[in-house]
Amino acid sequence: MRTLTIRLPEVLVRRLEQESLTRRVSKSEIVRERLAALPPVRPDHPLADILEELDRVPVTDRKRHAARDQRRLPAIIRAHYRAAKRHY
């Protein structure tokens, strides 16, 4: 396990220490629990969500036709950004 040093406001330190004493666990354990409970981070790559959407498109043939997907990719990208109401 790696070590991370952070600076916290006094209010948070007091709350963390109080919970640590009450639950009889280390402060590090409490911080690890809280960080693990956060929702997963989305990939940073701008096309990652579009590629996920492309993979969700049902395959009608026995196997996916790469040339057809390449032709449809611009339409899929436009539809995705229109649905997400992203403005670039």
N, C-alpha and C positions, 0 to 999 in steps of 0.2 A: 504494500500500500504506500502511496506517495503522500508527502506532507505538503500542506497548503497553509500559508499564514495570511490571515485577513484582519482588517481593522473594522470594528463594529462600534456603533454609538453605545454609550453607557447604558441606555435604556434596554437595548437588546441584550447586552452582556448580563445585566441583572436578571432579565427574564430567562435567559438561557441557563444561568447558574441556578436559579430557583427551580426550574423544571428538572435540571440535572439532580439536584438534591432530593426533590420530591419523588422522582422515578427511580433514583439510585442507578443511573446510567451516566456515562461520560458525556461531556458537552459535544465531543466529536461524534458520538453515536447519534445524538439528537440532530445535529446538522446533516449527517449522512442520511438519516431517515427523511428529513424534510426535502433534501435535494432529490432523493430517489422518488419522492411522491410527485415531483413536478411533471407536467406533461412532456412527452418526448419532443425534442427539437426537430423541426422540419429541416430537410436538407437545404444547404445554402445555394446549391446550383439552381439557376433560374428555370432550367428545363426539367428538373427532377419531377415536379408535380405533373407536368404535361406528359412525360414519359410514363409515369404511373397510370395516367388516364388512358394512354394509348394501350397499355398492357391490359386494361380492364375491358377494352372493346372486344366483344365476343368474336371468336374466330369461327367463320362459317364453313371454310374449307377444311380439308384434313390437316393442313398446316398453313400458317400465315404466309401470305404472299408479300414479300418485301417490297417489290416495285409498287404494288398497289398502296401499301402503307406510306411509301415515300410520296406518292402523289397526294394522298389524303392528309399528310402531316400539316401543311399550311392551314387547311380548313380546321383541323383539330385544334391547332394553336390559337387561331382566331376565336373559335367557339369557347375555348377554355378561358381566355382573357376577357371575352365579353361576359361570360357567366360570372367570373370573379370580380368584374367591374374594376379591373386594374387599368390604370392610365399611365402609360410610359411615354 
